[in-house]
């Protein structure tokens, strides 16, 4: 919960200031750097990160006004925030990284990401994996799903990768009368003919999908895609059997593309929102930093939707254009003697 105040705050470091710093600072995401830029004390920035108690509901409240909350696609995925040299940070552990294709040292961020029917897409809930809580990433997913549904989100579809395609998760989504699309491992067993079980990798799957019985679940439709000569398999479920039967390749690709937004989101928060760049250690401070970075992403998406910026990368890329151009202009005359071509440029 956000701290409730009984009188006007005198804090010099605020959430908007911290978000602006994360989006504007190209390299050094620390309280000392924020203090230097904004002429405030280092302690003021540090106290801000220690003071608040932001959580998933606060992120939902930031995103919900910008979205059509009914009929969209809700995606789940996690990403590792690299912290290879950190020894005393909270939440740090070893997690499998799709980027590095091995287990790496870092913080595991789990996100629910929503794409509405108009194409707008934003994060609506998050968790930081905490080993001390004794929960799995699937436990966190089910908790977050229940929360966003209770908060008023009404998706039509839920998507995720194979890590989240366990039977308990699939049944939980089904119990809410929601459709789903999840990746499944190639050795997942299904039945085409009653009583005969076969791994999905051994099936001949047509482009428009193959109706099968997923073990311990029920009727689903299988699809296969190829990426870099490697096959990937996906299972689709719809509460209405008739709609499932008519769910074709075009519908599958549409949902698959919506799920891909969460992969783009992971890349953006790392490259633009400085989510991996912080120098605080406690759980509260780290969680508040991550929340501020996610709010920064929400603001960039909002500006993009309003056509005030071209995309999430353009703000930081264009921020220092005039400064860099001025620096080059100042430096070039003093370097003209190094190369005759410099002199020609200066004279021009």
C-alpha positions in Angstrom: 0.0 0.0 0.0 1.1 3.6 -0.7 1.9 5.4 2.5 -1.1 7.5 3.7 0.0 11.0 4.7 -1.8 13.2 7.2 -0.3 16.5 6.1 1.3 17.8 2.9 4.6 16.1 2.3 7.9 18.1 2.4 9.8 15.3 0.6 12.0 16.7 -2.2 12.3 13.4 -4.0 8.9 12.2 -5.4 7.7 9.5 -7.7 7.4 11.7 -10.8 11.0 13.0 -10.2 12.4 9.5 -9.8 10.6 8.3 -13.0 11.8 11.3 -15.0 15.4 10.5 -13.8 15.1 6.9 -14.9 13.9 7.8 -18.3 16.5 10.7 -18.8 19.7 9.3 -17.3 21.5 7.3 -19.9 23.9 5.3 -17.7 24.2 6.0 -13.9 21.0 5.1 -12.1 21.9 5.8 -8.5 20.6 8.0 -5.7 23.9 9.9 -5.8 23.5 10.7 -9.5 19.9 11.8 -8.9 21.0 14.1 -6.1 23.7 15.6 -8.4 21.2 16.2 -11.2 18.3 17.6 -9.2 20.4 19.4 -6.5 18.8 17.5 -3.7 20.5 15.4 -1.0 21.4 11.8 -1.6 19.4 10.9 1.6 16.3 12.5 0.1 16.4 10.1 -2.9 17.2 7.1 -0.7 14.4 7.9 1.8 11.9 8.0 -1.1 12.9 4.4 -2.1 12.7 3.3 1.5 9.5 5.2 2.4 6.8 4.0 0.0 5.1 0.6 -0.3 4.1 0.3 -4.0 2.7 -3.0 -5.2 0.8 -4.6 -8.1 -2.4 -2.7 -7.5 -0.6 0.6 -7.8 0.7 -0.5 -11.2 -2.8 -1.6 -12.3 -4.2 1.9 -11.2 -1.5 3.5 -13.4 -2.4 1.4 -16.5 -6.1 0.8 -16.2 -7.3 4.3 -17.3 -5.4 3.9 -20.6 -6.9 0.5 -21.5 -10.2 -1.1 -22.6 -10.4 -3.6 -19.7 -12.8 -6.0 -21.5 -12.1 -8.6 -24.1 -8.3 -8.3 -24.5 -5.4 -10.7 -24.0 -3.6 -11.1 -20.7 0.0 -12.5 -21.0 2.3 -13.8 -18.3 6.1 -14.0 -18.4 9.1 -13.4 -16.3 12.5 -11.8 -17.0 15.8 -11.9 -15.2 17.4 -8.5 -14.3 21.1 -9.2 -14.5 23.0 -8.6 -11.3 26.2 -10.6 -11.8 28.4 -8.8 -9.3 25.9 -8.2 -6.5 26.4 -10.1 -3.3 24.2 -8.4 -0.7 21.1 -7.4 -2.6 17.7 -8.7 -1.6 15.9 -11.0 -4.2 19.1 -11.9 -6.0 19.4 -15.6 -7.0 20.1 -17.8 -9.9 17.5 -18.0 -12.6 17.3 -19.4 -16.1 17.8 -16.6 -18.7 16.5 -16.9 -22.3 18.9 -14.1 -23.2 22.0 -16.0 -21.9 20.6 -19.5 -22.4 21.8 -20.6 -19.0 21.2 -19.8 -15.3 22.5 -16.4 -14.4 22.6 -14.3 -11.2 19.9 -11.7 -10.9 16.4 -10.7 -9.9 13.4 -12.4 -11.3 10.5 -10.1 -12.3 7.2 -11.7 -13.1 4.6 -9.6 -15.0 1.0 -9.8 -16.2 0.8 -7.8 -19.4 -2.5 -6.8 -21.0 -3.2 -6.1 -24.7 -6.7 -4.6 -25.3 -9.0 -4.9 -28.3 -7.7 -1.5 -29.7 -4.1 -2.6 -29.6 -3.0 -0.7 -26.5 -0.8 -2.8 -24.2 0.6 -2.2 -20.7 1.7 -4.1 -17.6 -1.1 -4.6 -15.1 0.5 -6.6 -12.2 3.9 -7.7 -11.1 5.8 -9.7 -8.6 9.5 -10.0 -7.6 10.5 -13.6 -6.9 11.3 -13.9 -3.2 12.8 -17.2 -2.2 11.9 -16.6 1.4 8.2 -16.7 0.6 8.4 -20.4 -0.4 6.4 -19.8 -3.6 7.0 -20.8 -7.2 6.5 -18.6 -10.2 3.3 -20.5 -10.9 2.0 -19.6 -7.5 2.7 -16.0 -8.2 1.0 -16.2 -11.6 -2.2 -17.7 -10.0 -2.2 -15.0 -7.3 -1.8 -12.2 -9.8 -4.5 -13.6 -12.1 -7.0 -13.7 -9.2 -6.0 -10.1 -8.3 -6.5 -8.5 -11.7 -9.8 -10.2 -12.2 -10.9 -8.9 -8.8 -9.8 -5.4 -9.7 -12.0 -5.3 -12.8 -10.0 -6.7 -15.7 -12.1 -8.9 -18.0 -9.8 -10.5 -20.6 -11.0 -13.0 -23.1 -7.7 -14.8 -23.5 -4.7 -15.7 -21.3 -1.3 -16.5 -22.9 2.0 -17.7 -21.6 5.1 -19.8 -22.4 5.6 -23.5 -21.5 6.8 -22.7 -17.9 3.3 -21.6 -17.1 1.4 -24.4 -18.9 1.1 -26.8 -16.0 -2.3 -28.4 -15.5 -3.1 -26.4 -12.3 -2.6 -23.1 -14.2 -4.6 -24.3 -17.2 -7.5 -25.4 -15.0 -7.5 -22.2 -13.0 -7.8 -20.2 -16.2 -10.6 -22.5 -17.5 -12.5 -22.2 -14.2 -12.8 -18.4 -14.9 -14.4 -19.2 -18.3 -11.4 -17.7 -20.2 -9.7 -19.0 -23.3 -6.0 -19.6 -23.2 -3.0 -20.1 -25.5 0.1 -21.6 -23.9 3.3 -23.0 -25.3 3.8 -26.7 -24.5 7.0 -28.7 -24.4 7.6 -31.1 -27.3 7.2 -34.2 -25.1 3.8 -33.2 -23.7 1.4 -36.1 -24.2 -1.9 -35.9 -25.9 -4.5 -38.3 -27.3 -5.8 -38.2 -30.9 -7.5 -41.6 -30.6 -9.0 -42.5 -27.3 -6.6 -44.5 -25.1 -3.6 -43.9 -27.3 -1.1 -41.3 -26.0 1.6 -39.6 -28.1 4.0 -36.8 -27.7 3.1 -33.6 -29.6 6.4 -33.6 -31.4 5.5 -36.9 -33.1 2.2 -35.6 -34.5 1.5 -34.3 -38.0 -0.2 -31.0 -37.2 -1.9 -29.1 -40.1 -1.7 -25.3 -40.3 -5.2 -24.8 -39.0 -4.4 -26.9 -35.9 -5.2 -30.4 -34.6 -8.0 -31.2 -32.1 -6.6 -33.4 -29.4 -7.2 -34.4 -25.7 -4.5 -32.9 -23.5 -3.6 -35.3 -20.7 -5.2 -34.4 -17.3 -7.1 -31.5 -18.9 -9.4 -32.0 -21.8 -10.1 -30.8 -25.4 -7.6 -28.4 -26.9 -6.2 -27.5 -30.3 -2.5 -27.9 -31.2 -0.5 -25.6 -33.4 3.1 -25.8 -34.6 5.5 -22.9 -35.5 9.1 -22.8 -36.6 11.8 -20.5 -35.3 15.4 -20.9 -36.6 14.7 -24.4 -37.8 13.3 -25.4 -34.4 9.7 -26.4 -33.9 7.5 -24.9 -31.1 4.1 -26.2 -30.0 1.2 -24.3 -28.7 -2.1 -25.5 -27.2 -5.3 -23.4 -27.4 -8.5 -23.8 -25.3 -11.8 -22.0 -25.6 -14.8 -22.5 -23.3 -17.1 -22.9 -26.3 -16.3 -26.2 -28.3 -17.7 -24.7 -31.5 -15.5 -21.6 -31.3 -12.5 -23.9 -30.6 -13.3 -26.0 -33.7 -13.3 -22.9 -35.9 -10.1 -21.4 -34.3 -7.8 -21.4 -37.3 -4.2 -20.3 -38.2 -5.1 -16.7 -38.5 -6.7 -16.5 -35.1 -3.7 -18.4 -33.6 -1.2 -15.9 -35.1 -3.2 -13.0 -33.9 -3.1 -14.2 -30.3 0.6 -15.2 -30.7 1.5 -11.7 -31.9 -0.3 -10.2 -28.9 1.7 -12.4 -26.5 4.9 -11.1 -28.2 4.2 -7.6 -26.8 5.4 -8.8 -23.4 8.8 -9.8 -24.9 9.1 -6.3 -26.4 8.2 -4.9 -23.0 11.0 -6.8 -21.3 13.5 -5.4 -23.8 12.3 -1.8 -23.4 12.3 -1.7 -19.6 16.0 -2.8 -19.6 17.2 -0.6 -22.5 15.2 2.6 -21.8 13.8 2.5 -18.2 17.0 1.8 -16.3 15.3 -1.1 -14.4 18.5 -2.9 -13.9 20.5 0.1 -12.8 20.1 0.8 -9.0 22.4 0.7 -6.0 20.0 0.0 -3.1 19.9 -3.3 -1.2 16.7 -3.6 0.8 13.5 -5.4 -0.5 11.4 -2.2 -0.1 13.8 0.0 -1.9 14.4 -2.5 -4.8 10.6 -3.1 -5.2 9.9 0.7 -5.3 12.7 1.2 -7.9 11.2 -1.6 -10.1 7.8 -0.1 -9.7 9.0 3.4 -10.8 10.7 1.9 -13.8 7.5 0.1 -14.8 5.6 3.4 -14.4 8.2 5.0 -16.7 7.3 2.4 -19.3 3.6 3.2 -18.9 4.3 6.9 -19.4 6.3 6.2 -22.6 3.5 4.1 -24.0 1.0 6.8 -23.1 3.1 9.4 -25.0 3.4 7.1 -27.9 -0.4 6.5 -28.0 -0.9 10.2 -28.0 1.6 10.5 -31.0 3.8 12.8 -28.9 6.8 10.5 -29.5 7.5 8.0 -32.3 8.2 5.1 -29.9 9.6 4.3 -26.5 13.2 4.6 -27.6 12.9 8.1 -29.2 12.8 10.1 -26.0 16.2 9.0 -24.7 17.7 8.8 -28.1 16.8 12.4 -29.0 17.3 13.9 -25.5 21.0 14.8 -26.0 21.0 15.6 -29.7 21.7 19.4 -29.2 24.2 18.8 -26.4 26.2 16.3 -28.5 26.0 18.5 -31.6 27.2 21.5 -29.6 30.1 19.5 -28.2 31.2 18.3 -31.6 31.0 21.9 -32.9 33.2 23.1 -30.1 35.7 20.4 -30.4 36.1 20.3 -34.2 38.1 23.5 -34.7 40.7 22.4 -32.1 41.2 19.1 -34.0 41.4 20.6 -37.5 45.2 20.1 -37.7 44.8 16.3 -37.2 43.3 15.8 -40.7 43.0 18.2 -43.7 39.4 17.0 -44.1 38.6 18.5 -40.7 39.7 21.9 -41.9 37.5 21.6 -45.0 34.5 20.8 -42.8 35.2 23.7 -40.4 35.6 26.2 -43.3 32.4 25.0 -44.9 
